[in-house]
Amino acid sequence: MNETNTISTRVFNPFAEHPLSPALEQDDGGKAKSTARPLVRITRRSRRMLDRDNLWGSAKIIIDQLRASEIIHDDDEESIRLEVAQTKVKTAKEIGTVVEIEYASEG
């Protein structure tokens, strides 16, 4: 609570228009995008391990943001291949989440 005894919170709109950061921009050289399902691999790095259902649940917000940012077309099983994993780390500096997206090469 703040000085006026109200609870304030920020809720971000995942569908708001935001320019892609340079790291997310893709230069396809004018080629059409692949129709193959991309592999989305999310690796959680933490000092505590989660059980399977919590691990997969923790990936939902990331997948939803990838879809809202139009980095992936959709988040259903027909549109992406999803791998969710976790690794245990020793220090706080190593904590984080790694998101990798691999597109199958055609040809």
Secondary structure as a PSIPRED ss2 file (coil, helix, strand):
# PSIPRED VFORMAT (PSIPRED V4.0)

   1 M C   1.000  0.000  0.000
   2 N C   1.000  0.000  0.000
   3 E C   1.000  0.000  0.000
   4 T C   1.000  0.000  0.000
   5 N C   1.000  0.000  0.000
   6 T C   1.000  0.000  0.000
   7 I C   1.000  0.000  0.000
   8 S C   1.000  0.000  0.000
   9 T C   1.000  0.000  0.000
  10 R C   1.000  0.000  0.000
  11 V C   1.000  0.000  0.000
  12 F C   1.000  0.000  0.000
  13 N C   1.000  0.000  0.000
  14 P C   1.000  0.000  0.000
  15 F C   1.000  0.000  0.000
  16 A C   1.000  0.000  0.000
  17 E C   1.000  0.000  0.000
  18 H C   1.000  0.000  0.000
  19 P C   1.000  0.000  0.000
  20 L C   1.000  0.000  0.000
  21 S C   1.000  0.000  0.000
  22 P C   1.000  0.000  0.000
  23 A C   1.000  0.000  0.000
  24 L C   1.000  0.000  0.000
  25 E C   1.000  0.000  0.000
  26 Q C   1.000  0.000  0.000
  27 D C   1.000  0.000  0.000
  28 D C   1.000  0.000  0.000
  29 G C   1.000  0.000  0.000
  30 G C   1.000  0.000  0.000
  31 K C   1.000  0.000  0.000
  32 A C   1.000  0.000  0.000
  33 K C   1.000  0.000  0.000
  34 S C   1.000  0.000  0.000
  35 T C   1.000  0.000  0.000
  36 A C   1.000  0.000  0.000
  37 R C   1.000  0.000  0.000
  38 P C   1.000  0.000  0.000
  39 L E   0.000  0.000  1.000
  40 V E   0.000  0.000  1.000
  41 R E   0.000  0.000  1.000
  42 I E   0.000  0.000  1.000
  43 T E   0.000  0.000  1.000
  44 R E   0.000  0.000  1.000
  45 R E   0.000  0.000  1.000
  46 S E   0.000  0.000  1.000
  47 R C   1.000  0.000  0.000
  48 R C   1.000  0.000  0.000
  49 M C   1.000  0.000  0.000
  50 L C   1.000  0.000  0.000
  51 D C   1.000  0.000  0.000
  52 R H   0.000  1.000  0.000
  53 D H   0.000  1.000  0.000
  54 N H   0.000  1.000  0.000
  55 L H   0.000  1.000  0.000
  56 W H   0.000  1.000  0.000
  57 G H   0.000  1.000  0.000
  58 S H   0.000  1.000  0.000
  59 A C   1.000  0.000  0.000
  60 K H   0.000  1.000  0.000
  61 I H   0.000  1.000  0.000
  62 I H   0.000  1.000  0.000
  63 I H   0.000  1.000  0.000
  64 D H   0.000  1.000  0.000
  65 Q H   0.000  1.000  0.000
  66 L H   0.000  1.000  0.000
  67 R H   0.000  1.000  0.000
  68 A H   0.000  1.000  0.000
  69 S C   1.000  0.000  0.000
  70 E C   1.000  0.000  0.000
  71 I C   1.000  0.000  0.000
  72 I C   1.000  0.000  0.000
  73 H C   1.000  0.000  0.000
  74 D C   1.000  0.000  0.000
  75 D C   1.000  0.000  0.000
  76 D C   1.000  0.000  0.000
  77 E C   1.000  0.000  0.000
  78 E C   1.000  0.000  0.000
  79 S C   1.000  0.000  0.000
  80 I C   1.000  0.000  0.000
  81 R E   0.000  0.000  1.000
  82 L E   0.000  0.000  1.000
  83 E E   0.000  0.000  1.000
  84 V E   0.000  0.000  1.000
  85 A E   0.000  0.000  1.000
  86 Q E   0.000  0.000  1.000
  87 T E   0.000  0.000  1.000
  88 K E   0.000  0.000  1.000
  89 V C   1.000  0.000  0.000
  90 K C   1.000  0.000  0.000
  91 T C   1.000  0.000  0.000
  92 A H   0.000  1.000  0.000
  93 K H   0.000  1.000  0.000
  94 E H   0.000  1.000  0.000
  95 I C   1.000  0.000  0.000
  96 G E   0.000  0.000  1.000
  97 T E   0.000  0.000  1.000
  98 V E   0.000  0.000  1.000
  99 V E   0.000  0.000  1.000
 100 E E   0.000  0.000  1.000
 101 I E   0.000  0.000  1.000
 102 E E   0.000  0.000  1.000
 103 Y C   1.000  0.000  0.000
 104 A C   1.000  0.000  0.000
 105 S C   1.000  0.000  0.000
 106 E C   1.000  0.000  0.000
 107 G C   1.000  0.000  0.000
